[in-house]
Amino acid sequence: MAVDVRVRRCTLTIRRRDGWSWGPSPQPHIDAALVGIEAAIESALADAGIDASVDAQLDEVVALEIGADGVASVASWTALVERLRALQPATAVAPAPRGERPAADETAEDDATPPAGDGLPPGRDADAQALARTLARWSRGGQIARVLAAWPEAVVREWLRAVAAAADAGGAGTTGALPEEAMRAIAATLLGGAAPAPAGSRAEAERLLLVIAALAAALGDRLPDGATQAAVRALVAPSASVAAGEPPAAAASERATEPAEPRIEPPALARRGAEIVPALPLLVLAQLARIGYADAMEAAAWAAGLPSGGALLGAALAGKALPAPGRGWQRRPAELAAIALVAGDRIGPGWAESVAGAAGELAPPLASALLAAYAEGRSANDEVVVTATGDGVLVGEAEGLLPVAWVAARDELDAALDALGRPPVRRADAFQPLAAALGPRRALPRADAVALERHLGAAVGTGLGLLALDLWGGHATSLVALERLGDLEAQVELSTDGLAVGIPRGRRWLDLRRGGTLHRFRVPWLPGGTLEVGTW
């Protein structure tokens, strides 16, 4: 039963990351924060077991902290739940059991991201939630039209199939519905009175995903349900069959050709003992999770039918962050353990070949995710640096040596610059040392996936650059992070609660603490959706 809530006064304060601008307008950030507040209140009411018949009010101000991904911090969300439970101590409905949250490190930031799925093993709900967050983030940031225009048609249709599959699965909290009037208003605004697209055309597929992404944003990072998706199809490409109430031919075709669920689930995860492994892949993943890239990895993997979802992409990312393999593509046991742990211990023989086989479907959305994250946090007037290397062209920001894209050809460079709003360009050799450092590192040893290798190099460079800026300020670069953290080891333990990373106390631990990296991060394919960086 729905509970009516009235917010009498709301003061919204938005803190920006140093060195990142609003972009063209602060409005998308305000909209995202308001959606996050609404979703946090809704989930807190459900967790507190508030009965619809209760008429009560909170007499004190409630402070909710919403992260860059639109999710309330653990501390502020838990405090709200406790305040709500106190409203009806005698009649409160017992909340549904929740997975035990990992205890935060004593030095961890208070605004840690709550885990997705709270103690649940990775599965279709986690996939759908990552897909919804990714599409909604792109829609709120005004990037979705540019994103779709850069994808091959087959990739657009794969994502549409994934969206339809999520609606069919109907997991709790993964889909929702809007009033038809609101849905029509959103569609009309986005389509701008354009003539109906021919059924089965690329234009139809792009418009469908464009509207669905906007609805996901409006629904608080949930995908529209099957009925809403069918109504969207009727608006985008009306036909006689839709008018008669039958499923559109395009939808029927997509569902008929949808492969059986490809996820390969491991046996029930047993608690593993702590292992000593290189810390860098885990720290890079944490930074990329902070900007929403981990969600995009999970969504892209699911849409491409990759076994075990984003876990295999996580393994590939870890390999790219580690030193180049030795003779015969051999890695040290600690490096192999780091790759397995980043993947949540969900990889098996042939995993690299599986990723390489889907590289054509994975590279475009992953590249779009990185470009969208940059475009959302910068002004189109900010200069970018373009560097020709022995393996393609790197384009990025001089501050921190943050790579935006690593591409092979001029047309790909033009597409990347278009996605950034055609910023001023300076051609220089600044990124050559980074390309030389990351090029030999292999995400997929023995596999032929050149474009995906380049992109994962850009993603790792971004994670390193963000670490450098957070830890040492504007004069540090991704190369500095690689040099200073490349030999750092961590004590890592994987359990049903998540992946816990312990950093030994010392100068680098102090840097990570001051930089806000001792923190919880949401990584959808990990148990409980949680990566926690703390103290060894």
ChimeraX attribute file (.defattr): number of C-alpha atoms within 10 A of each C-alpha:
attribute: neighborCount
match mode: 1-to-1
recipient: residues
	/A:1	6
	/A:2	11
	/A:3	13
	/A:4	10
	/A:5	13
	/A:6	6
	/A:7	6
	/A:8	5
	/A:9	7
	/A:10	10
	/A:11	5
	/A:12	11
	/A:13	9
	/A:14	13
	/A:15	7
	/A:16	12
	/A:17	11
	/A:18	10
	/A:19	11
	/A:20	12
	/A:21	17
	/A:22	16
	/A:23	19
	/A:24	17
	/A:25	12
	/A:26	13
	/A:27	13
	/A:28	18
	/A:29	20
	/A:30	15
	/A:31	16
	/A:32	24
	/A:33	23
	/A:34	17
	/A:35	19
	/A:36	24
	/A:37	19
	/A:38	14
	/A:39	18
	/A:40	24
	/A:41	18
	/A:42	15
	/A:43	14
	/A:44	21
	/A:45	21
	/A:46	19
	/A:47	20
	/A:48	23
	/A:49	19
	/A:50	24
	/A:51	16
	/A:52	11
	/A:53	10
	/A:54	13
	/A:55	11
	/A:56	10
	/A:57	11
	/A:58	11
	/A:59	6
	/A:60	7
	/A:61	8
	/A:62	13
	/A:63	13
	/A:64	22
	/A:65	25
	/A:66	24
	/A:67	20
	/A:68	19
	/A:69	19
	/A:70	24
	/A:71	27
	/A:72	24
	/A:73	21
	/A:74	21
	/A:75	17
	/A:76	18
	/A:77	23
	/A:78	17
	/A:79	14
	/A:80	20
	/A:81	20
	/A:82	13
	/A:83	15
	/A:84	23
	/A:85	21
	/A:86	13
	/A:87	17
	/A:88	17
	/A:89	10
	/A:90	8
	/A:91	12
	/A:92	16
	/A:93	15
	/A:94	12
	/A:95	13
	/A:96	10
	/A:97	7
	/A:98	11
	/A:99	14
	/A:100	11
	/A:101	15
	/A:102	18
	/A:103	9
	/A:104	18
	/A:105	17
	/A:106	10
	/A:107	13
	/A:108	19
	/A:109	19
	/A:110	17
	/A:111	20
	/A:112	24
	/A:113	26
	/A:114	22
	/A:115	28
	/A:116	23
	/A:117	21
	/A:118	19
	/A:119	21
	/A:120	19
	/A:121	21
	/A:122	24
	/A:123	17
	/A:124	19
	/A:125	22
	/A:126	26
	/A:127	26
	/A:128	29
	/A:129	24
	/A:130	31
	/A:131	31
	/A:132	29
	/A:133	24
	/A:134	27
	/A:135	30
	/A:136	27
	/A:137	28
	/A:138	23
	/A:139	23
	/A:140	21
	/A:141	23
	/A:142	17
	/A:143	21
	/A:144	24
	/A:145	16
	/A:146	18
	/A:147	24
	/A:148	20
	/A:149	15
	/A:150	18
	/A:151	18
	/A:152	14
	/A:153	15
	/A:154	14
	/A:155	20
	/A:156	22
	/A:157	20
	/A:158	19
	/A:159	21
	/A:160	20
	/A:161	20
	/A:162	23
	/A:163	25
	/A:164	21
	/A:165	19
	/A:166	24
	/A:167	21
	/A:168	13
	/A:169	15
	/A:170	17
	/A:171	14
	/A:172	8
	/A:173	13
	/A:174	25
	/A:175	26
	/A:176	21
	/A:177	19
	/A:178	15
	/A:179	8
	/A:180	12
	/A:181	9
	/A:182	13
	/A:183	21
	/A:184	16
	/A:185	11
	/A:186	17
	/A:187	22
	/A:188	15
	/A:189	10
	/A:190	15
	/A:191	17
	/A:192	9
	/A:193	9
	/A:194	9
	/A:195	9
	/A:196	16
	/A:197	18
	/A:198	14
	/A:199	18
	/A:200	16
	/A:201	12
	/A:202	17
	/A:203	16
	/A:204	18
	/A:205	24
	/A:206	23
	/A:207	23
	/A:208	25
	/A:209	23
	/A:210	22
	/A:211	25
	/A:212	28
	/A:213	28
	/A:214	25
	/A:215	29
	/A:216	28
	/A:217	26
	/A:218	24
	/A:219	21
	/A:220	23
	/A:221	31
	/A:222	24
	/A:223	33
	/A:224	29
	/A:225	22
	/A:226	20
	/A:227	12
	/A:228	21
	/A:229	23
	/A:230	20
	/A:231	15
	/A:232	23
	/A:233	25
	/A:234	20
	/A:235	19
	/A:236	25
	/A:237	22
	/A:238	17
	/A:239	17
	/A:240	10
	/A:241	12
	/A:242	17
	/A:243	11
	/A:244	9
	/A:245	10
	/A:246	12
	/A:247	15
	/A:248	21
	/A:249	14
	/A:250	16
	/A:251	18
	/A:252	12
	/A:253	12
	/A:254	18
	/A:255	15
	/A:256	9
	/A:257	10
	/A:258	15
	/A:259	10
	/A:260	7
	/A:261	12
	/A:262	13
	/A:263	15
	/A:264	14
	/A:265	14
	/A:266	11
	/A:267	7
	/A:268	8
	/A:269	14
	/A:270	9
	/A:271	12
	/A:272	12
	/A:273	10
	/A:274	15
	/A:275	17
	/A:276	16
	/A:277	24
	/A:278	25
	/A:279	24
	/A:280	25
	/A:281	26
	/A:282	27
	/A:283	23
	/A:284	22
	/A:285	25
	/A:286	25
	/A:287	22
	/A:288	27
	/A:289	22
	/A:290	21
	/A:291	20
	/A:292	23
	/A:293	25
	/A:294	27
	/A:295	30
	/A:296	29
	/A:297	29
	/A:298	30
	/A:299	31
	/A:300	30
	/A:301	27
	/A:302	26
	/A:303	24
	/A:304	23
	/A:305	22
	/A:306	25
	/A:307	20
	/A:308	25
	/A:309	30
	/A:310	30
	/A:311	29
	/A:312	29
	/A:313	28
	/A:314	29
	/A:315	27
	/A:316	25
	/A:317	27
	/A:318	30
	/A:319	27
	/A:320	28
	/A:321	30
	/A:322	25
	/A:323	17
	/A:324	19
	/A:325	17
	/A:326	9
	/A:327	7
	/A:328	8
	/A:329	11
	/A:330	12
	/A:331	16
	/A:332	11
	/A:333	10
	/A:334	14
	/A:335	21
	/A:336	17
	/A:337	18
	/A:338	27
	/A:339	29
	/A:340	20
	/A:341	25
	/A:342	29
	/A:343	25
	/A:344	28
	/A:345	20
	/A:346	24
	/A:347	22
	/A:348	12
	/A:349	7
	/A:350	8
	/A:351	20
	/A:352	20
	/A:353	16
	/A:354	17
	/A:355	26
	/A:356	22
	/A:357	15
	/A:358	16
	/A:359	19
	/A:360	17
	/A:361	24
	/A:362	26
	/A:363	21
	/A:364	20
	/A:365	25
	/A:366	23
	/A:367	27
	/A:368	25
	/A:369	27
	/A:370	22
	/A:371	21
	/A:372	26
	/A:373	20
	/A:374	23
	/A:375	23
	/A:376	25
	/A:377	19
	/A:378	17
	/A:379	18
	/A:380	20
	/A:381	14
	/A:382	15
	/A:383	16
	/A:384	23
	/A:385	23
	/A:386	24
	/A:387	20
	/A:388	19
	/A:389	18
	/A:390	10
	/A:391	15
	/A:392	16
	/A:393	21
	/A:394	27
	/A:395	26
	/A:396	25
	/A:397	19
	/A:398	17
	/A:399	17
	/A:400	26
	/A:401	26
	/A:402	30
	/A:403	31
	/A:404	29
	/A:405	28
	/A:406	30
	/A:407	24
	/A:408	17
	/A:409	10
	/A:410	11
	/A:411	10
	/A:412	15
	/A:413	19
	/A:414	13
	/A:415	17
	/A:416	23
	/A:417	21
	/A:418	14
	/A:419	23
	/A:420	24
	/A:421	16
	/A:422	16
	/A:423	16
	/A:424	12
	/A:425	15
	/A:426	13
	/A:427	11
	/A:428	12
	/A:429	13
	/A:430	18
	/A:431	24
	/A:432	16
	/A:433	12
	/A:434	21
	/A:435	24
	/A:436	13
	/A:437	16
	/A:438	23
	/A:439	19
	/A:440	13
	/A:441	18
	/A:442	24
	/A:443	30
	/A:444	24
	/A:445	20
	/A:446	12
	/A:447	15
	/A:448	13
	/A:449	20
	/A:450	14
	/A:451	19
	/A:452	26
	/A:453	26
	/A:454	26
	/A:455	23
	/A:456	27
	/A:457	27
	/A:458	28
	/A:459	28
	/A:460	27
	/A:461	31
	/A:462	27
	/A:463	27
	/A:464	31
	/A:465	27
	/A:466	24
	/A:467	30
	/A:468	28
	/A:469	23
	/A:470	21
	/A:471	20
	/A:472	17
	/A:473	16
	/A:474	13
	/A:475	11
	/A:476	19
	/A:477	25
	/A:478	23
	/A:479	22
	/A:480	19
	/A:481	22
	/A:482	21
	/A:483	11
	/A:484	12
	/A:485	18
	/A:486	17
	/A:487	14
	/A:488	15
	/A:489	18
	/A:490	24
	/A:491	19
	/A:492	27
	/A:493	18
	/A:494	23
	/A:495	18
	/A:496	22
	/A:497	24
	/A:498	27
	/A:499	26
	/A:500	23
	/A:501	27
	/A:502	22
	/A:503	22
	/A:504	16
	/A:505	11
	/A:506	9
	/A:507	9
	/A:508	15
	/A:509	19
	/A:510	14
	/A:511	17
	/A:512	22
	/A:513	21
	/A:514	15
	/A:515	17
	/A:516	17
	/A:517	23
	/A:518	28
	/A:519	22
	/A:520	29
	/A:521	24
	/A:522	29
	/A:523	36
	/A:524	31
	/A:525	31
	/A:526	32
	/A:527	26
	/A:528	28
	/A:529	25
	/A:530	27
	/A:531	30
	/A:532	28
	/A:533	27
	/A:534	25
	/A:535	19
	/A:536	14
